[in-house]
Amino acid sequence: MSLTIARTRAVYDLLDVQDALDRSRGRSPELEAFYERMLDTGPERFVTTPSSLDALSPLFEECPNFDAVLDDLARYLRLAHAGNKGFNVMPILLLGGPGVGKTHFAKRLARAMGTDCELISMNALSAGFVITGSSASWRGAKCGKVAERLVRGQYANPVVVLDEVEKASGSSQSDPLAALYQLLEPETSRAFRDEFIDVEIDASQIFWVLTANSTEGIPAPLLNRMAVYEVPAPTASQAAGIAQRMVAALLVELNLPGFDARLPDAVLDKLAPVAPRDLRKTLLDSLGYAVADGRAHVTVADVRLRGVPGRARIGF
């Protein structure tokens, strides 16, 4: 069991918020309500660091194709413990084809760190206001995802995942990636201004994880702000291990202690083309068919595949 060390950090100044609230009187009820919430909740947020140097060890088993990323993160965690400082590393970009597990890894990393995870899908993002907020003078204006997570959440260091970042599109007047030039730099992100609330927010503790299928479409200045990792698809043995661990977890979740947790090789071979986003349901169905047939083990006949693309390996 890994515990989490938490210290606090102010992510905004109460006097700035009060001044902004006074200036906004009568302009926007939504903006006034947001300022009042900031005053009520206060500026202090938790900054978490895993208390154990082994906190990332489970991820080496659960996400075995991410070992290069995890090797670096484990080293940075040791540095954090040695200097008694927060576990705060530069933004990372995970490159890999669909199904290798990039988004799953980011969510699992947030859990290991004891913090929140905010997922922003970039594949349909055509305007930067989703990240930075929109002007309070606009109809239907609201704050962006970054400010909302820092104000409404408990943590100053959430994991923010920008999924499929290479697919973001926009115009020169509304570039969805423009805000990242400030947000991915530790110095400038300390004074991030969301357009809706127009108050400086300290976003420097955010753990940024960007995912992409390739670097095509990502500007070079952004790439220079990140540590870039090529994530391969799991090997055949890694894919089998993922399926075995998932079925074992399901048996605990379903309270089936007498069920055989070992999947035969033939079953693993049949599961090989199933994407992990579908793997849980496929395994649940397989367990259901086995139980309905009065058995305590899964057979090849229990694995019913529907519309599974012909991929050779399991990925996330």
N, C-alpha and C positions, 0 to 999 in steps of 0.2 A: 504494500500500500504506500503510495507516494503522497506526501503532504505538500502543501504549497506555502511558501513564505510570501507574505504580502506587506508592502509598505504603502503609504499613501502619497499622492501627488496632486497638487491643484492644477486643474486643466483650464481654469479661467479665473478672472479677477471679479469678485463680487461688486466692487465699486464701478468697474466698467459696465457690468450688467445693469446696475441701478441707473447709471447715467443714460444707457441706451433705452431703458424702459421709460425714463422721464421724457426723453426726446420723442418717443414713439406714441405717446398718449394720443388717442383719437385716430391714429392712422390705420391700425390693423389689430382687431381683437385677437387674431391668431398669434401675431407676433408678441403682443402684450402677455398672452397666456404662456408663451414659451419662455419669455424673460422671467415671469413669475415662478415658473417651474424651476428655472436655473437658480433663482434665489432661494427657493424652498429646499431644494436638494443639496445646495452647497457645491463648492468646486472640487472637493476632495474625492479622488477615485483611487482604487487599488491598483498597484503595480505588482504583478505576481512573478515569482521565480520558483520553479520546482525545488523542494528542499533536498531531494535526493539526486545524486549524480546518475542514478540508474533510472530516472524518470522516463527517459526516452527509450530504454531497453525494449519495452513491449512493441514499440513501433518497428524495430528491426525485424521482428517476427511477423507482425501484421502487414507491414508494407516493405517486403524484402527487396523490391527493386528500387527503393529510395535510399539505399545504404550510403551513397556518396553524400547526399544531403544530410542524412542523419549523422554521419561521421563528423562533418563540420559543426552541426548544431551541438553535438555532444561535447566537442572541444570548446565551443563558446560557452556552454553551460559550466564547464569547469573553470573558465576564466571568470565568470560571474560569481562563482562561489569563492574563488581565490581572492577576488578583490572586494567581496561583500557588496556587489553592485547588482543592478537588475539584469535580467537576461534579455538584452536588447541588441539585435543584430541587424545588419543591413538588409534591405528588401531582397527577396529571392524570387526568381523567375523559374518556374518548372516547365520545361519543354518536353513534349511527348505527344504521341498520337492519341486519338480518342480511346478511352478505355484503359489507360495505364494506371489510373488511380490518383490523379493530381488533386482533384477536389476533395476526395475522401481523405487523402493524406493531410491536407490543410486543416480539415475539420478535426481529425484525430490529433493533430499537433496542438490545436487550441485546447483540447481536453487535457492533454498531458501537461500543458502549461498552467492549467487551472484558470483559464480566462474565457471570455466570450468569443464567438466567431460570427463575423458578418460577411455574408456571401453576396457579391454584386456581379450579376451576369452581364458581361460586356457585349455579347453577341448581337444584341438588339439596341445597344445604347447609342443614341445619335446626338446626345446633348450632355454637356458637362454638368448641368445643374443637378443631375442625379447624385453626383459626388459632392459638388460644391454648394448646392442650394440655389434658389432663384430669388431675384430681388423682391423685397416685400411689397414693392409698388405694383407687382404683377398680380393679376387675378389668379387665385388658387395657388399663390406662392407658398413654399415650405422649405424647410432646411434640407440639406443634403444628407446622405447616408453617414458621412464621417462625423459631422456635428451631432446628428441624432444618436449615434452609437455612444459617443463620448458624454453627451448630456444625459440621456435616458438610461444608459448602462451603469454598471458598477465599477468598470475597469478603465484605466488609462491606457492599458496595453492590450486591447483586443486584437485578435488575428483578423485582419480584413483581407478577404480573398477577392481578387478581381479575376473572374473566370473568363477564359477565351479573350484575353485582352487584345489580341491581334485583329479581332473582328469588330472592334469599336469603329464607328464611322461618324463623320460630322463635317461641318464646314469650317472655314477659317475663323468665322465669328463664333462658332460653338463647337470647339474641339473637345470631345469627351476625355482626352488624355492630357489636356493642358494643365489641369490642376496638379497632376502627378509630378510635374517639375518642381513644385514647391513641397508637396507632401512627402516625396521620397528622399528629401534632403533633411537631415537632423536639425540643422541650424534654422532653416526657413520654416520648417513645419512646426516650430515652437510658437509661431505667431500666425497660424492659419486663420483666415477669415472666411467663414461661410457667408455667402451673399445675403441669405435671408436674415440672419441674426446680427451680422456685422459687428461681432465682438471677437477679439483675439482668443483663439483656443489652442492649447498645447496639444498637438497631434504627434509629437515627436516619439512617443512611446509605442505607437501602433506597430504591430508586427505585420508587415506587408507580404502577402504571398500572391504573386501573379501567375496565372497559368496560360499556356498558349500551345498550339500545335506546331508553330514555327515562329521564327523571329520576323518573318515577312510582314510588313505593315507596322512594326514597332520602331519608332524613331531611335536612331543611334544614341542621342543624349539620354534617353530613358534607359536604354540597355546599359549604359555606363553607370547608372545609379543602382544597378542590381547585381547580385550574384546569380549567374545563370547556370542551371543544371539540366543536362540531358537525362531524361528519365526513360529507361528502356522498358519494354513490356516484360512481365514476369516470365522467367524460364518455366519449362514444363514442371519441374519439381517445385518451384516457388508457387505456381498456380495450384498444384495439388495441395500444398500446405495451406494456402488461403482457404480452399474449399473445406479442408479437414477442420481448420480452426473455426470456420463459420458454422459448420454443422454441430460441432461440440458446444458452441455458445448457444445455439438454438435449442439444443436438448436441455440445457440448464434453464433457459428462458421458459420453455414449455413444460418444465418439471417432468422429464421423461428419463429418470435415472437408470432404468433398466434397458434402455435402448442402446444398441451397438453404435458407438460414435465413430468407428472406423469405416470409412467408405472404401469398398473394393476398388481395385485398379480399373476394372471395366466401367464402374460408375464414374470415376474421375475422368476417364477418357471421354465419356459421353458428355460430361459437364464442361469439358475444355472450351467449347466455343461460346459458352454463356458469359455475357458481360456481367461484372459484379453488380451493376445496378439492377440486374435481373436475377442474380444468383440467389439472393435471399428468398425471393418468391419461389424460384424453382426448387430450392431445397425444402421450403415449407410444404410445397405441393407434394414433393417426393416422400417426405415424412408422413404426410396425410394419407397418401395412397398405401404406404406400408402398414400404418396403424389400422386402416380400414380393412386390410387383408389379413389382419391378425398377426403381423410379423413385427419383430423388434430390430429389424435391420433393413437397409435400403438396397434394392436390387436395380439392375439396369432398367427393368420394365417400369419401375416407379418414376424414373426420370422422363417426364413428358415435355419435350421441347416445342415451343410455339414461336414461329417466326424468328428463330435465332440466326443471325448472320453467320456466315462461314468463317469465323475467325479461328485461329489455331490455338490461341492462348486465352487464359482468363486475365482480365485487367480490371482496373477500377475506373 
